Amino acid sequence: MVEFVLIENFFINLIVLKTSALLLKEKGKFYLLSAFLCGCIAVAIDTLKPSNIGQFISNVGMAVIAICITFKFKKFKKFCVICGCYLLSNLLYGGVCFFINGFFGIKNTLVLLLFIILIYFVVKFVIKRFSKKRAIDNFCFDIEITSGTKSGKWRAFLDSGNFLNDPVTDSPVNLVNFKVFSKLFGIDEKQLLSNEHLQKLKCAHYINLNTLSGKDKILVFQVDKIVAKGQTFENATLGLCLKQFNYVFNADVILNNSFA
């Protein structure tokens, strides 16, 4: 019986600490040690059977010990934030156990642990997906591209890793998808396969592009201007990318690193 209490509390506290680290966006340390000590304290509490007040104080002490071992903090404000994340994680998994036990009538410890582990991976996926989307959105903004009499506004992503340069004009290349290209020049996919479209574009030519799958060629050309963040860039160079990068970056234009 003691072994089951120890194992159950070890895994639960380990997952609570891991979830707290995800919420805090910190790595943490000594997870196994913290979870094991919390498990031992839980066994002692279960053996001594203290009053409700004594059990509450013991649980608070257990949480403080786990936080002090796992996370670094120098200010009381940071400690309060960590405690809030720890409490939120505890409430999450405690609510899961209560729901499963009360709604489905499942009391098997192994089944409850499996549900908790499943919820942990769901939470981990959601937090990472949200963090990635937020990171991308921080580098996204609206720009205006003008070529002749046509212009339009699109969502652009500033890619710090885009150092693509046109060797002919010695200018940075900003990538656009086919939606932007067709809107600006009225060229469909059939016309793109022929050389007729080159006559409609300024300084149009092809350049080599190194990709993970090997070497490729992309069409580059110039537009009259790009307006981004209140700045105007005359005779900007664009490159037509036929890959659907808008699903990844939620943008139709990938700006060169020179825009940073």
Secondary structure by P-SEA (a helix, b strand, c coil): caaaaaaaaaaaaaaaaaaaaaaacccccaaaaaaaaaaaaaaaaaaacccaaaaaaaaaaaaaaaaaaccccccaaaaaaaaaaaaaaaaaaaaaaaaaaaccccccaaaaaaaaaaaaaaaaaaaaaaaaaaaaaaabbbbbbbcccccbbbbbbbccccccccccccbbbbbbcaaaaaaaccccaaaaacccccccccccbbbbbbcccccbbbbbbcccbbbcccccccbbbbbbbcccccccccccbbbccccc
